[in-house]
């Protein structure tokens, strides 16, 4: 300003003109400041076409194949520049026109405020917050999961184009099997079944990355956003009675690895074509996941054909030396992870110690180059080396495509379809609605918004509490919090009872929140916190009519007392239902929506934890030690509610209409390698020809009828039961699921395509899949159909 003013003075402008020019100068300065702000807010990209120094670089040539471009870029980097790119906060390389990049962004069930890559401090202040994954899984609807992924990717691109995202790599989905009901992060997963978890992974990844629902659209390699399947592998303990995820060594059998822990990741890679994997903190059978060559290179890249980048969980490289003592020196930890196949470190450990590892001749520079090839390939697939994003294919995705009504409607649909009706004695629900009726709403989860979102959330498009949604249906509604907080260390029973006594209907909104279960915090029991049970029973005893109990939680809760109580007429489980969860709950309560969700995990009795240590990774029961096993496939004890359980305001009837093939004959001399033991004969799937397995596919058609008076959406679950419970066979396992919409009295045919090599095989103790001789059974509802293997 001073320089400009001196210049004006020196030209002897008339006073009036000086004022005009000075004002103009002010506007020019303001415009310049605005330009600087605009420039600083633009998305990071490389190969700016307006920069003549970068035009000649082959890595900026969009017509060249990406591998050629990556090779050219990597060969131009100095060792220091190479090392700088091995951490999540990758700095710019100005001399080459390469922008900074942030690998760490989160999008578990909506673009998240967690991580370092996304900021809600610009034009875009919020994003669509879908239900926490555990509830969405209860819809058993692959198409729904895919559509959610699509919306998240579009909103993420809008934030990037607006300059509010420093990267387009999102560290989701979490596809660890929900093995133990106490796990604080079980809420982030699609539940306890490997098939559901794997299908969720495929659907979500395809939606996020811009693939089609059935796959195959990404043949050109370009990504709308990058998904990262985590946490690889056998990770499902955070912090429990003195054991934490950093030091935990998970002892896993080959059998459990083959049919529980690995299948979701294999699906994610082979079918979903995920462009990212995150290796987990823990060790498996003594070896840190991020330092396991067999896991990362031989299995993921070699056997499954993974083509993408592998990230460490945050500071997982540091703990290999600092906590686990697996590596003697920091440089050894660097060598371990880079030679194992990991590419980028969430944290700073590789930045600190990679160069010294090279200088000490412990690490070759080619190992760094290998990682950089994977990293820059993903960035190029995202279009971030193609110049200004405004000129690219997805550059027209703007802020008006975030929090659209259509997106918010999808969040509502997801909540509606996932909520599970666990009890409905004497058809208490749906409630009648008249002007004269009154409603009491009681509980610490009734008038909150944050709890609805679960963890890894972002600021939602809208905030509606369950109480507010219910008030929209019934004006004469009274409210009391009941407890001081969800932990319910103090309770106002008298006040709650007085309100309940003077109303026609009573609804209690109880359960858990992030103070009870979250990352780094596992539960130590399976009951309602504090004095919640006392409050529920006291209110139920005092009311004229049976009450409605709504539970918010990620993990299962032993509510046997409520299940068996005559004055507790209905129970709804609503997970953490997202930004539209309050509305969805109210719609179900008053009958505008027919509940159709089914539990994606077993609800165990509270005594389960007495015989089962959370550190015990075994899935199968052990009668010699009274170990009952885990999940619906192997747990042989009593259940509060079982996997797949869910009521409706309608009644659904099934029948097997047709099965195209129900007998399979294996020629022991030629078709497959025979495996024998004392009680069974089986055939190794790995020894069967691919053509044989493909030609053995058969179709199963199930007729479903809505025998009720209300239209509804209904997930049809098809299970298979083995001939014998020997060799650790599952009691039953899910082999297919489809969701149908049926009007009152409507019928539909649901078709499943099965393959005996995949759906009728079981893992043996060596981790090999075997088809056993005998009568297998397909099961849907209370109907069974035999399939003979001879």
N, C-alpha and C positions, 0 to 999 in steps of 0.2 A: 504493500500500500504506500509506504513512504517513497519508494522509487517512482511509482506512478504519479504521486502527488508532485514531486520535484519536477518531473517531466512536464506536467501540466502547467506549473508555475513558470517554467522557463520559456514557454511559448507565448506568454502574455495574453492568455485567453481573457475575454471580457468576463466580469463577475458572474453574469447570468449563465453564460455558456459554460463557465467553469463548474457551476452547480450541476448543470445537465450532464457534463462529461464525467464529473465525479460520481454522480448517481449511476451513470452507465458503467463506470469502472467498478462500482460496488456490485452491480448485477453480474458483470463479467466474473468478478471474484467469487460471488456466490455460485454462479454457474460452474466455475472451475471446481469449487469445493464439492458441489453436487456430483460433478463428473468423477471426482476422486472417490466419493462415497460409492457411486454406482460401480466404478471399476473394482473397488475393494469388495463389493458385494456380489460380483459376478462369479459364476461357478468356476472352479479350477479346471483348466484343460491345457493340454500340450499341443504343440505344432500349430501355433497361431499363424494363420496365413498372412497377416499383416506384418509379421516379423521376417524380413528378407533373409536373415541368417539361418533360419530353420527350414526354408523351402527346399533346399537341396538335399536335406537328409533323407535317405531311403526310409528311415523309420517313420517319417511323416507322410509317406506316399500311400494313400488309401487304396491304390490299385494293386499294390503288392500283397501277397499272402502274409497273414499275421506272423507266422514263424520267421519269415525273412525279415520283417520289420523289427521284430524283437531281437533277432540275432544282431542286426546292425546297431541297435541301441546299446545292447549290452557290451559289444566290443568297443564302444566309444567311452565307456565309463572308467574312471580311475578306481583304484582299490578303495579309497576313502568314500567315493560316491557309491560304489557298490554296497559297502557296509551300511551306509546311511539308509538304504532302501529296505533293509531287512527287519524293520520295526514298524509298528502300526502307524506311527506318525512319521511318514516318509517325507523328508524335506524336498523342496524344489531343487532342480539342477539348472540354474539360470543360464549357464553357457550353452546348454543344449535346448533351452526353451521347454524344459520338462517341469510341469507344475508340481506343487506339493500334493500329497494324497494322504487321506485318513482312512485306514482299513476298518476301523472299529466303529460301526454303527449297528443299531439294534432295531429289529422289527418283528418281535415275537407274535404280536397280535395287533399290530398297527405301528406306524412309524414312531419310534420311541425317543424320549428325552434322555435316555441312558446311552452310554457310549460317548464317543468324542466327535463323531462325524456330523451330527445334525444339531441345528440350533433353531429354536422357535422364537427368535428375537427379531424377525423381519416381517415381511408382508404376511407370511403364514404363521399363525399363532397356535394352531391346533391341527389335529389329524383324527381320522376316524378310528375310534378305539373299539375293536371287536371284543367279544368275550375272551377271557383267558382260555388257552388252548384246551385244557381238560374239559371245559364245558362244551366247546365247539365239537370236540370228539364225540360227545354224547349224541350228536345228530347222525352219526354214521353215514355221512353224506360227502363223498369225494368231490362232487361238483361244487358243493358249497365251499369246501376248503380251497378249491382251485380259484373260485371267484374272489374269496378273501385275499388270496395271494395277489391276484390281478390288481385289486384296488390298492393294496399296500404299495405295490410297485409303481403305480401311476402317481400316487401321492408322494412317494419318495422322489420320483423324477421331477415332479413339480417343485419340490423343495430344492433339489439340485439346480434346476434351471433358474431358480430365483436367487441362487447364491447362498442358500441356507444349509447346504450339505457339502461337506468336503470329500465325500466319497459315495460310491454306490454299491459297496459291499456290505451286506447286512448279515449279522451273525445269528441267523435263525434258519431253520427250526431246531428246537431241542427235541431230539428223537430218542433219548434214552428211555428204555422201558421202565414204567412206574412199578418197580419191583417191591419196594417196602412202603407201607402206608404212612410211615412217619416222615418220609422225605419232604423237606421244605420246598423243593423245586418240582415235585410231582405235578403241581398245578400248571407248569409250563409244558407238559408233555401231553401226547394224545392218549395216555393211559397205559394199561398193563399188557395189552395184547400186541405181539410183534407184527401181526398182519395189519391191524388197524394203524399202528405206528408207522409201518412202512408205506401204507397207502396214503396216509396223511402227508408223509414226507414227499412222496412223488407229486401229489396234487398241489401242495403248497409251493414246492420248488418250481414246478412248471408254471404256476400262476405268476410267481415273482419274476422269473427269468424271461417271461414273454413267450413261452412255448404254448402249444395247444394242449387241451385237456388230455388228449390221447398221446401226446408226444410226437417228436419228429419234425417240429417246425423250426428248430434251431440249427438246421443243417448249415446255414451260413455262419453260425457261431456267435452272432451278435446277441447281446444280453440287454434286456430292459433294466434289470437290476441283478445283482449276484446274490444267490442264497448260499448259506454255509450250514451244513448238517453237523450238529454237535450233540454230545461231547464224546468223541471216539476214543475209548469204548469202555463199557462196564463201569460207567460213572453214575452213581445214584446214592451217594452219601455226602452230606456237606459238613455238618458238625453235630456229633451225637455223643453224649456222655464222655467227652474227652478225646474222641477220635475225630480228626478233621480230614477233609478231602485232600489236603496237601501232602500229608504223610501216609495216607491209607494205601495199603497194598491189597488189592482185591484178588482173592484166590478163586479162580473160576475154572470149572471143568470144561473139557473140550465139548462135552455134550450140551452144557448150558450155553457155551459160546456159540455153538452152531445153531441152536433153535430159539435162542432168546436175545442175546446181546448183539449179535452181528446182523441178523436179517434186515432190520430197518435201515442200517447204513448201506448194506448191499443194494437194497431197493432204491435208496436215495441216489446212489451213484449210477447204477446200471440203468434204471428206468427213469429216474428224475433228471439224470445228467447234471447234478449239482456242480457248480463251479467252485465250491469251497467245502472244506472239512475243517473242523476244529478238533485238535487232539486234547484229551482231558488231562487234568492235574495228576490223577492217581496213577499208581502202578498197577499192572495186571500180572499176576504170577511173578512178581519181582522186578519187572521191567517198566520204567516210566512210559506211558503211552506216547509221549512226544519224542522219545528216543528209541522207539521200537521199529526197527527196519522191517521186520516181518509184517507188522501191522500196517505201516504207512506205505512202504514201497512194494513189498511182495503181494500183500492182500489188496489194498485199495487201488494202487496203480497197476500192479501186475495182473492179479486175478480178475478184478472188477473193471479195469480199464479207466480208472479215474483220470480225468484231464482237468486239472484246476489247481488251486493253491491250497496249501495246508497251513493253518494258523495255529499257534499255541493258545491255550487259554491264558488269561492275563497273569504274567509272571511265572508261568509253568516251567519255563526254561530255568529261571533262577532257583526254583525249589529243587530241581534235580541235583543241584550242588548244595544249596543252603539248608534244605530241610531233609531231603531223602538221603543225602550222602552218596548217591549213586555215582556221581562224578567227583573225582578227587579235587580237581581245580575248576575254576570258572570256564577256562578255555576248553576243558574236557567236555563240559556240558554243551558248549557251542558245537563242538565236533560231533557229539552224540546226536544232536537233533538234526543238524544239517546233513549228516551222512545217512540218517534214518529216513529222510525225505520231507522233513518239515521245511517251510519256506519263509514264514514271517512270524516274528515274535511280538505278541501283545506285551509291551513292556520295553525295557531298554537294555536287556542283558546282551543281546547280539550286537547292539551298537557299541557296547563297552568292550567286549572281549573277542569279537570275531577277527579284528586285524591282528591282535597279538597271537591268536591261534594260528594265523597264517605265518606270521613272523617266526613263531616257534616251530614251524614246519609240521604242525599237527593237523592242519587243514589245508587242502589244496584250493586254489582260487576257482577251480572248475566246479567245486561243490557249491560255492556262492553263485556262480553263473547259472547252475541248474535251478536254484531257487528263484533267481531273478527272471529267468525265462518264464516260469510259471506265474510270477507276479505281474510282469508287464503284459503277458498274454491276456490275463483277465482284464486289466485296465484298457487294453486295446479292444477287447471284445465288447466292453461297455461303451466304446466310441469316444474315449477320453483322449485319444491321440489323433483325432480327426479335425482339429480346429474348433472354432466356436460352436458350442452346443446349439445355439439358436439357428444354425444353418444345417443341423443334423436331423435325422429321422424323427427323433423324439423331442426336438427342441421346441415344439409347439405345445407341450404340456405345461399349462400355466396354473397359477394359484386358484383359479376358479374351478379347477378339477379336484380340489381338496375339500373334504367335508360337504360334498354335494348331497342333495336329498337322496339320490340313488344309493350313494355309499352308506349314508346313515340308515336307510331302509334295509340294506344288507346286514348291517350290525344288529338291527332289530330282528331280522329273520334268523340270524345265527343264534341269538339268545333264545328266541321262541322255540327253535327246533332242538336245542341242547338241554333245556331244563327238564328234569326228570321228576315225575310224580311217583313218590315212593309208597304212599298210603292214601286211601280215599274211602274210609269206612262209611257205609250207609250213604255213599255218594254225596258227601258234604259239599264238595266242590263240583261244579262252579257255584259260587254264592249268588243268591238272588239279589236283585238291585231294585229298590223302590225308594221313593222320597222319604218314607217313614223309617227306613232301616238306618241303623247306626253301626259304626265299625270302630273297634279299638285296635290301634297298631302299637305294639310294644316290642322293645328290644334295641340293643346297641347298634345293630346293622340296618335299622329301618330308615334313618334320616342322614345317611352318609353317601358321599359320591366316590371318594377315593377307593374305598373297599371294593366297590363294584368292578374296578379295573384290574385288580391283581397286580403282579409285578411286571417289570419291563414295560411300563406303560408310558404314554405320552399325554399331553394335555388334550382332552377329548373335545369333539365338536360342540357337545352340549352336556350339561350336568342335570340329571333328573334323579332324585332319590326315589327309593321304593315308596316312601310315605307320600311324596308329591304325586307319584303316578296313581296311587290308590285314592288319593283325594280327588283326582280327576274323575273317578268313577263314583265315589260316594262322598258327598259334601259333608255329611254328618260324621266326621272322622275325628277321633281323639287320639292323642299320641303321648306316650311316655317312654323314655329311654330304657327304663328298667334297671340297667347296670351302669356303673360309672364309666365302663369301657368294655371292649370285647373280652378282656381278661376277667371281668366281672368280680373283682375283689370286694366290691361292696354292691349291695343290691337293695332296691327300694320296693320290696315286695308289697307292703301295705298300699302304697300309692298305685302300683300297677294293678293290684287286685280290685281296688275301689273303682278304677276306670273300667276294668273288664266286667265287673258286675253290672254296670249300667249301660251296657251296649248289647246289641243283638248278635254281633259276630266279633270274634277276637282273633287277631293274627299276630303271631310272635315271629320276629325276624332275628334269628340268632346265628350261631356258628363261629367262624374263625375270621381272621384278617392277617395282614402281613406282620403283625406283632407276634403271631402264633406260628406261622410257617412262611418261610422265605428262603432265598439264597443265603447260605452260611448259617442257617438256623433250622435244624430238624426238630420235630416234635418228640416228646418223651412219653406221650400217652395217646390214646385214641378217643378220649372223652371230651365233652364240651368244657371250655375253660371255666375256672372259678365256680361261681354260684349260679351259672346259667341254668343248670338242671333244676335247682331249687325254685328259681323264678318260674320256669315252665310249669312245673308240677303244681305250684301254689296257684297260679293263674288258672290252670286247667280245672283244678278242684273247685274254684269259686264261680266258674262261668255257668250260664244257663245251658248253653249248647257246647258241643265239642269244638275245640279250637283248631286253627290252622297253624302249622309250624313251617316256617321257611328257613332253610339253612344255606348260608353262604360259606363255602370252603373250597379249597383245592383238593385236600386229602379227605379220605373217608373218616367218619365219626361213628362211634358206637352209640346209637340212639335206640337201643333195644327197649329202653324204658318207655319211649314214645311210640315205638312200633306196636307195643303190646297194650298201651293205655287206652281205655275206652273213651276217655274225654279228650284225647288228641285224635281228631278225626282224619286229618290230612297232613301229609308231610311232602314238601317240595324241596328238592335239592337244586340250587341255582348256581353252583360254582362261584366264579367271579364273573358276572354276566356282561361286563362291558358297559359302554356309555348308554346303551338303550335297554339295559337289563331291568331297570325299575319298571319301565313300560311293559316289557315282555311278561314280567311276573304279574303285574296288574291285569293284563289281558287274559292270562291263564286263570287267575283267581276268579275273575268275573265271566269267564266262558266265551270271550271273544277269540280265544285261541285254544285249540285242543292240544294238550301236552303230548309229545311223542318221543322225547329223548330217552335214551337208555344208558345205564351206568357203564362208563368205560373202565371201571376198576371195581374190584371186590371190596365190600365193606366188612371188615373183620370185627369180632368181639374184642373188648378191651383187654381180655386175658391173653390175646395173641402175643403181645409183646413180652410176656413172662417166659415163653419158651423159645422165642426167636430173637436172636441178636441182630441188630441192623447190619453188622459187619459180616454176617454169614451170607455169602453170595449164592448159596445153593438154591436152585429152583425146586428140586425134587424132594419129596419127603424122605425121612430116614426113620423107620419104625423103631430101630434099635435105640435111638436117643430121643424118641418122642418129638422129633422135628417134623412139623406138619406140612412143610413145603410152602410154596408161594403162588399166588394168582390162581384164577379159576382153573387153569390147566392142571395144576399139581396139588393145590392146597386141599387137604382131606378133612379139615375140621369144620365146625359149624360156622355159618355166615350170618351177618346181620342182613345184608342184601348182596346178591350175587352179581357178577359181571353180566351185563346185558339186560338187567332187570329194569323195568319201567312200565308204569301203568298209563292208561289213557282214559278219556271220557267215553271212548268207544271200546268195543271188543273185537279183536281180530282173530280170524279162524284161518288155518293153513291146511293145505293138502298137497302132496306130491302129485303133479299131473303126469309128468313123464321124465324118464331118465334114459338117455339114448344108448347107454351101455352100462350094464350092471355086473358083468362078469369079465375078469381079466385072467388070461392064462399065460404064465411064464414058463418057457421051455428051459428047464434047469441046465440043459446041456449047451445052450447057445445064447439065450436072450440076455441073461444077466448073471453076475457073480452071486453065488448062493452064500448067505451068512447063516450059520446055525448056532443055536445054543440049546440049553436043556429044555426050553419050553416053547421055542418059536423058530420058524424058518423064515428068512427074509431075503430080499434082493437089493444089492447095492445100486442106488440110483446113479452114482458116478460111473458105473461100469456099463450103463445102458446107453445105447446109441441115441443121439439127439433126435433123430428121425422117429425112433420108436416112441419116445416120450411125447413128441409133437402129435404123432398119429393116434396116440392113446387118449387124447382129449375127448371129453364127453360133456353133454349138456344136461342140466337139471332144471326143470321148470316147476316152479312152486306157484300155486294159486293162493292168493291172499284175498280174504273178504272182510270188509268192514261191516260187522254185524251190529254196529251201534247206530245211534240217531244223530251223530255229529260227524262232519267231515274232519279228516285229520291226515297228518303226515306220519308215516310209520316205517321205521327201519326193520327190514327183514334180515335176520341173522341166521346163516347156515353153518352148522358145526359138523365136524366129523369125529366119530368115536372109533378107537382102534379095536381089534379083535380081543386083545388081552392087555391087562395092565402089568406088563412085564418090561424089563430093561429100561425102566424109567419113562415109559410111554405116558403121554398126557391123558387124563381122563376124557377130555374132549378138547377140541381146538377149533377156532373159527377158521372157516375156509372161504367164506364169501359174505358180503353184505350189500344190500341195495335198499334205498329209501323210495317208498311209493306214496303218492297222494291219492286218497280215496274219499269219495263222497259217502254219505250215509247209505249203507246197503251196497256200496260199490265193490267190484271185484277187479283184480288185475293179475296178470301172469308175470312172474318175475323169473328171469332166466339167468342161470349161473353157468359159466364154463369152467370145468375143473380138469385138472391133469393129475393122474395118480402119482406121477413122479414128484409132484410138488405138494399136492393136497392130501395124499394118503400115505405119505412117508413120515418117518420119525427119526430123530437123531439117535445114534447109538453112542456107546461110551467113548468111542474114538472120534466122535464128532462127524460121523458119516451118515448120510441119509439112507434109510432102509425102508423098503415096503414089505410089510410082514404078510405072510399067508393067513387066510381066514376071512371071516365076515366082518368087514368094516361097516359102519352105519353112518348115514347122513341124517342129521337131526335138525328140524326146524320147529320151534315151539314144542308141542307134545307129540309130534309126528316123527317117525323114523323110517328109513329106507335102507335095505341091505345092499352092500356092494361086495361081491365075492372076488377074492384074490386066490388063485389056485396055481 
